[in-house]
């Protein structure tokens, strides 16, 4: 009977010791912060989180309760592979990534590491990929200046906006460090009444996410041309004809068809017609034979009839006329107006064209 009792006690003690061993082993497993069953960490002691601030990624994490010397941060951009981004000392719990670019997605992971021996290193498991470790950085809108045209003392500017992952909601601009204009959808503006010299134009865009892109800067120099000049050689007064577009030709005259749009740069033109006396001087100095090259075969007797003195304008002759000269005369007559018919001169007569 005593033997049986001893045996029972031995079995009871064995079961108790066995239970203690299992509990100690189970508690040992739970002490591992990378164990998914760990009730405190769920296998992720870092609890890494990533947020954007401006054009930067801000990483924050918890300190794992393990023996380690440093952190290693990894980053994946879009569909590319995971790369080591930086090594951070164990005293840090934050890292700023300022190498990100707009229009890209990023995933971040982190691990702890320590040296083993003189040349080896061991790392802990990396933090898992979560929504809190992923970011997408919005691509900022940009502005491209398409044209910048000066006319007298004004500048007309047109531009376009580009947003690779959204739409441009508006633009703002300023000239010479002045006040920024309110954001609007327009893509052109005229700056009037400018002074001669250097000017700096700045334009930037805002996207549908409310973010403002970089400033596009264009420097230009405005040279104001006098409205009238005196031609040194002959002392003739000339008027400035501003650059612009006009309709050349006339639907009522076959020789002036088809009517088409022409754009000319700024040029000067005599404000008075060439006189008979000036034309005679031209013939004497150049040896020009107008009877051979004149399309209208005008004779001196016709000139004498229509313009009897040297002070009268020369008529029916285009000495050395060129296509560009003809275009310039028509541009001056239109005075930059589109769709306006102008008088045509034949000698001293004017044929009204409206």
C-alpha positions in Angstrom: 0.0 0.0 0.0 2.8 2.4 0.8 4.4 1.6 -2.5 1.2 2.6 -4.4 1.0 5.9 -2.5 4.6 6.6 -3.3 4.0 5.9 -7.0 1.0 8.2 -7.1 3.0 11.0 -5.5 5.7 10.5 -8.1 3.2 10.8 -10.9 1.7 14.0 -9.4 5.1 15.6 -9.0 6.0 14.6 -12.6 2.9 16.2 -14.0 3.5 19.4 -12.0 7.1 19.6 -13.2 6.0 18.9 -16.8 3.4 21.6 -16.7 6.0 24.1 -15.4 8.4 23.3 -18.2 5.6 23.8 -20.8 4.6 27.2 -19.2 8.2 28.4 -19.1 8.7 27.4 -22.8 5.5 29.1 -23.8 6.4 32.2 -21.9 9.8 32.1 -23.6 8.0 32.1 -27.0 5.8 35.1 -26.0 8.9 37.1 -25.1 10.0 37.2 -28.7 8.7 40.5 -30.1 8.8 39.2 -33.7 6.4 36.3 -32.8 3.0 36.8 -34.4 1.4 35.4 -31.3 3.0 38.0 -29.1 0.1 39.9 -27.6 2.0 43.1 -27.2 3.6 43.4 -30.7 1.7 40.9 -32.9 5.0 40.2 -34.5 5.7 43.8 -35.4 7.7 45.6 -32.6 8.6 48.6 -34.9 5.0 49.7 -35.7 6.5 51.8 -38.5 4.4 54.6 -39.9 5.1 57.0 -42.8 3.6 60.4 -43.5 4.3 63.0 -46.1 5.2 66.6 -45.2 5.7 68.8 -48.2 8.0 67.0 -50.5 9.4 64.6 -47.8 8.6 61.3 -46.2 8.6 61.3 -42.4 9.2 57.8 -40.9 8.5 57.0 -37.2 8.8 53.7 -35.3 9.0 52.1 -31.9 12.1 50.7 -30.2 12.1 46.8 -30.2 13.1 45.1 -26.9 16.0 43.2 -28.4 19.8 43.5 -28.4 20.7 45.6 -31.4 23.1 48.4 -32.5 21.4 50.2 -35.4 18.4 50.3 -37.7 18.5 49.7 -41.5 15.8 51.4 -43.5 14.6 50.0 -46.9 12.6 51.6 -49.6 10.7 50.4 -52.7 9.8 52.9 -55.5 6.9 52.0 -57.7 7.5 48.4 -59.0 11.2 48.5 -58.6 13.0 46.2 -56.1 13.6 46.9 -52.4 16.8 48.8 -51.8 18.7 49.8 -48.6 18.0 53.5 -48.1 19.9 54.4 -44.9 21.5 53.2 -41.7 20.2 55.0 -38.6 21.7 54.8 -35.1 19.7 53.0 -32.4 19.1 56.2 -30.5 16.8 57.4 -33.3 13.1 56.7 -33.8 12.6 59.0 -36.8 14.0 59.4 -40.3 13.3 62.0 -43.0 13.5 60.9 -46.7 13.9 64.0 -48.8 14.8 62.2 -52.0 11.3 61.3 -53.0 9.8 62.7 -56.2 6.2 63.6 -57.2 4.2 61.1 -59.2 5.7 58.0 -57.5 4.6 55.4 -54.9 6.9 54.4 -52.1 6.9 51.5 -49.6 9.2 51.6 -46.5 10.4 48.8 -44.2 12.8 48.7 -41.3 15.0 46.1 -39.4 17.3 46.1 -36.5 20.9 44.9 -36.9 24.0 44.1 -34.8 27.5 43.0 -35.5 28.5 39.4 -35.1 32.3 38.9 -34.8 34.5 41.2 -36.7 33.0 41.2 -40.2 29.6 39.7 -40.0 26.2 41.2 -39.2 22.8 39.8 -38.4 19.5 41.5 -38.9 16.1 41.0 -37.3 13.0 40.4 -39.4 11.9 43.4 -41.4 8.7 45.3 -40.5 5.7 44.1 -42.5 4.2 46.1 -45.4 1.1 47.9 -44.3 -1.0 50.8 -45.5 0.7 52.9 -43.0 4.1 52.2 -44.6 3.0 53.2 -48.1 2.7 56.6 -49.6 2.0 58.2 -53.0 3.6 61.7 -53.6 1.5 63.9 -55.7 3.2 65.2 -58.9 3.4 69.0 -58.8 2.1 70.9 -61.9 4.5 72.8 -64.0 4.2 75.7 -66.4 5.7 76.1 -69.9 5.8 79.6 -71.4 4.8 79.2 -75.1 5.3 82.7 -76.4 6.4 86.2 -75.2 5.8 88.9 -77.7 6.7 92.6 -77.2 4.8 95.4 -79.0 5.8 99.0 -78.2 5.7 99.2 -74.4 3.6 96.0 -73.7 4.3 92.3 -73.5 1.8 89.5 -74.4 2.5 86.2 -72.8 0.9 82.8 -73.4 1.6 79.5 -71.5 0.5 76.0 -70.9 0.3 73.8 -67.7 1.3 70.2 -67.2 0.1 67.9 -64.4 1.1 64.2 -64.9 -1.3 62.8 -62.3 -4.2 65.3 -62.2 -5.4 68.5 -63.7 -4.2 72.1 -63.4 -6.8 74.1 -61.5 -5.4 77.6 -62.1 -2.4 79.9 -62.6 -0.9 82.9 -60.9 1.8 85.2 -62.2 3.7 88.4 -61.4 6.1 90.8 -63.0 9.3 92.2 -61.5 8.6 90.9 -57.9 5.2 92.5 -57.8 2.0 91.1 -56.2 1.0 87.6 -57.3 -2.2 87.6 -59.3 -5.2 85.6 -58.1 -5.4 82.0 -59.4 -7.4 81.8 -62.6 -7.8 79.3 -65.5 -6.6 81.8 -68.2 -3.3 81.0 -70.0 -2.4 84.3 -71.4 -2.0 87.9 -70.2 -0.9 91.3 -71.5 1.4 93.5 -69.5 0.9 97.1 -70.7 2.8 100.3 -70.1 6.2 98.8 -69.4 9.4 100.7 -69.0 12.5 100.0 -71.2 15.0 97.5 -69.8 15.1 94.1 -68.1 11.9 92.5 -66.7 11.4 89.2 -64.9 8.2 87.2 -65.4 7.1 84.5 -63.0 4.3 82.0 -63.4 3.2 79.0 -61.4 0.3 76.5 -61.4 -2.0 74.9 -58.8 -3.4 71.4 -59.3 -6.7 69.9 -58.3 -5.2 68.6 -55.1 -4.5 72.2 -54.0 -0.7 72.0 -54.3 1.3 74.7 -56.0 4.1 73.7 -58.4 7.5 75.3 -59.0 7.9 78.8 -60.4 8.7 79.2 -64.1 10.9 82.3 -64.6 11.4 84.1 -67.9 13.6 87.2 -68.2 13.3 89.5 -71.1 14.6 92.9 -72.2 12.2 95.5 -73.5 13.6 98.0 -76.0 11.2 100.8 -76.8 11.5 102.1 -80.3 10.7 105.8 -81.0 7.5 106.3 -82.8 9.2 108.6 -85.4 12.8 108.8 -86.6 14.8 110.9 -89.1 16.6 108.9 -91.7 20.2 110.1 -91.6 21.0 109.8 -95.3 18.1 111.8 -96.7 16.7 113.5 -93.6 13.3 111.9 -94.3 10.9 111.4 -91.4 9.8 107.8 -90.8 7.0 106.5 -88.6 7.0 103.3 -86.6 4.6 100.6 -87.9 4.0 98.1 -85.0 4.3 94.4 -85.5 1.0 92.7 -86.1 -1.3 90.7 -88.3 -3.4 91.9 -91.2 -5.3 90.7 -94.2 -3.3 91.3 -97.4 -5.1 91.6 -100.8 -8.6 92.6 -101.9 -11.5 90.5 -103.1 -12.6 93.2 -105.7 -9.2 93.2 -107.5 -8.1 90.0 -109.2 -4.4 91.0 -109.0 -4.7 91.2 -105.2 -6.2 87.8 -104.6 -6.4 85.6 -102.7 -6.8 87.6 -99.6 -4.6 86.0 -96.9 -3.3 86.8 -93.4 0.2 88.1 -93.1 2.2 88.9 -89.9 5.0 91.4 -89.9 7.6 92.5 -87.4 7.9 96.2 -86.4 9.3 98.4 -89.2 9.7 102.1 -90.1 8.1 103.7 -93.2 8.4 107.2 -94.7 5.5 109.4 -93.7 5.7 111.2 -97.0 5.7 109.8 -100.5 8.9 109.8 -102.6 8.9 113.0 -104.7 9.6 113.5 -108.4 12.8 115.3 -107.4 14.0 112.4 -105.1 13.3 109.9 -107.9 15.3 112.0 -110.4 18.2 112.1 -107.9 17.9 108.3 -107.5 18.1 107.8 -111.3 21.1 110.0 -111.6 23.0 108.4 -108.8 22.1 104.8 -109.5 21.7 104.7 -113.3 18.4 103.0 -112.8 16.3 102.6 -116.0 12.7 102.6 -115.0 11.4 102.1 -118.5 12.9 98.6 -118.6 11.8 97.4 -115.1 8.6 99.3 -114.5 5.6 97.0 -114.6 3.3 99.9 -115.5 5.6 101.3 -118.3 4.9 104.8 -117.2 6.5 107.6 -119.2 7.9 110.9 -118.1 5.1 112.7 -119.9 2.6 110.9 -117.7 4.6 111.9 -114.6 4.7 115.5 -115.8 1.0 115.5 -116.3 0.1 114.0 -112.9 3.0 115.4 -110.8 4.3 118.6 -112.6 6.9 119.7 -110.0 9.8 118.1 -108.2 7.8 118.4 -104.9 4.9 116.3 -106.2 4.9 112.6 -105.4 6.2 110.2 -108.0 3.4 108.2 -109.6 2.9 104.9 -111.4 6.5 103.8 -110.7 7.9 101.3 -108.2 11.6 101.6 -108.3 13.2 98.4 -107.0 9.9 97.4 -105.5 9.9 94.0 -103.7 7.2 91.8 -102.4 8.2 92.7 -98.8 7.9 96.4 -99.6 4.4 95.8 -101.0 3.4 93.9 -97.9 4.8 96.7 -95.7 2.8 99.3 -97.5 -0.4 97.4 -97.1 0.3 96.7 -93.5 0.8 100.4 -92.8 -2.4 101.3 -94.7 -4.5 98.8 -92.6 -2.9 100.2 -89.4 -3.0 96.7 -87.9 -6.7 96.2 -88.4 -8.1 92.9 -89.5 -10.9 92.7 -92.1 -10.6 96.4 -93.1 -10.3 97.5 -96.7 -8.0 100.4 -97.4 -7.7 103.0 -100.2 -5.6 102.2 -103.2 -3.5 105.0 -104.7 -3.2 105.5 -108.5 -1.2 108.7 -109.1 -3.2 111.5 -107.5 -6.5 109.6 -107.5 -7.9 107.6 -104.7 -10.1 104.7 -105.3 -12.3 104.1 -102.2 -12.3 100.5 -101.1 -14.7 101.1 -98.2 
